Amino acid sequence: MSYGILAEFKSPERLLEAANRARAAGYAIEAYSPFPVEGLAEITGMRRNSIPAIVLGGGLAGGIGGYFMQWYSAVISYPINSGGKPLHSWPEFIPVTFETTVLVAALAGVVGMLALNGLPRLHHPLFNVPEFHLASRNRFFLCIRADDARPFLEKLEPVGIWDVPE
Amino acid sequence: MADVAAPLKRRSYASVSDKIADIVLKRPTHWVWFAAFGVASLGTMALIAAIGYLFLRGIGIWGVNIPTAWGFAIANFVWWIGIGHAGTFISAILLLLRQRWRTSINRFAEAMTLFAAGIAGMFPILHLGRPWFFYWLVPYPNVMELWPQWRSALVWDIFAISTYLIVSAVFWYIGLVPDLATLRDRAKSRVKQIVYGLMALGWRGEARHWARFETAYLLLAGLATPLVVSVHSVVSLDFAIGIVPGYHSTVFPPYFVAGALFSGFAMVLTLAIPLRHFFGLEEFITDRHLENAAKILLACGWIVAYGYFIETFTAYYSGDEFEIAMVQDRLHGFYAPVYWTVLLCNVLVPQTLWWRTARRSVWTLFVVSLLVNLGMWLERVMIVVQSMHHDFMPSAWGNFIPTVWDWITFGGSIAFFAFLFLGFVRLLPAISIFEMRELVHEEKK
């Protein structure tokens, strides 16, 4: 049982075309490129990008949590008369509320991105293919998650084809 | 913007990657770097010694006293945090505005932000009488059952600065991950492969990963944009919500933010010019980049000049005798040379940038950027010290004279910044490699 079959291409256009055809043939595919290629994620089967929702959730949690913390401490837990101001002096709670909103939203975005991507990860079967190091330099790779895909990939005229051991 | 990326037409994905990665992986270390690093290390040790002595003896070793309880430490804090702002401006705001020329300068500008903000954050803590209790500013469960005072600008400050530091660090690191993967894949030695490999978090450039990465990066830029404006506004509120003449002014938040960008872009030029010279990066950081930075410098310079004008105008227009006395003290008093130098460096000198020949001359830009850095530091000293030494009652007037420890701490902080930056250019890619590959791709179309 192997991880899949890996094919190497020279340009993002060739990779897009190959991914399109593999997708049309009904294969489960993964595509690798040294920089983001527009449209590739949709072709490889990404239906929804949930990062914006995660960031929004983080921002709401940070904002509400930050304001609640100040209200609770200033009104309930530790009420203290400061310059005759009301205990719930909301305009002065805004700066900290803003900062906690941004902080939690940003951290949620980063943690969410890494978690959805399954990172950090110490090893991956693809790193067993020596040529794969070019995926972070100048080459574009298509991986078909099926053992019988070699003849299909050969028709796409890649620069090279490798079996990826599990 | 076509001519910014024009030199990239001759480049391929591979050659861009190799050129930038090999500065870190292969290029032998130049003797100039060793010399600079040696000097910076000595300065850093002086800073550590100064801090050690400070902890031993207390802030009495500085020139601060009543009435000028705030001295160099607060001025340094405001100056350093301002320098950081240009990095966020370049990496976040110019990203949202789709200014493609930012790509080759955003990485080192973000590093500059991180180091400057970190050094800035150190100063208010050093300035505390009992620095080992600095965490009392943070809300945490404690046996005293106390909470921070949310109506205090100093509490806003610690929230603003720590949020800024954390978000800048995360933004910078996430942008680095694909480039760390490039270094991991290109490194020959086992140690480098393991270290860069661990830092790259197992990045392999899968299409769906890239899509999430780009969204997260863009949203982080969107979050960092209001953040950068808020940070220096909050810093300015440390002054503006007090009633001291010269502090108590509504112009402070925008005036501080503009001053921050002004000094930050000056620092970008101060760093970019030697960086591209010593590492041969002229085709990535082109004359056009320097020229654009110079234009922003000129524009920010005018906003800062407007701030100076409106401060003086408001003092007279208000008819408040203490405000008027403060302005006259600025013009003729004990610290008058500081004010006139500020006007010279921040208002007069940047006007040379109206001329294209000046913007295209590397030496002129370097000298102007150094003078603006100096001018902005003096401006921060002027704001902090000058208002306090001359407030309401003549019996409470007094002068602040910096001691040798003030100077060592200030100079040491610059050396520490240089130490961090020199380390950064040798250990991490100073230009974003994957974004340069994207530029090459767009040029090919």
Interface residues (C-beta under 8 A of the other chain):
Chain A: P12 A19 E30 A31 Y32 S33 P34 F35 P36 V37 L40 A41 I43 T44 G45 M46 N49 I51 P52 V55 G59 M69 Q70 S73 A74 S77 Y78 I80 S82 G83 K85 S89 E92 F93 P95 V96 F98 E99 T100 V102 L103 A105 A106 L107 G109 V110 G112 M113 L114 L116 N117 L119 P120 R121 L122 H123 H124 L126 F127 F132 H133 L134 A135 S136 R137 N138
Chain B: S12 Y13 A14 S17 D18 P139 E145 L146 W147 P148 Q149 W150 R151 V155 W156 F159 A160 T163 I166 V167 V170 F171 I174 P178 A181 T182 R184 D185 R186 L201 G202 W203 R204 G205 E206 A207 R208 H209 W210 A211 R212 F213 E214 T215 A216 L219 L220 L223 A224 P226 L227 S230 V234 L237 F434 E435 R437 E438 H441
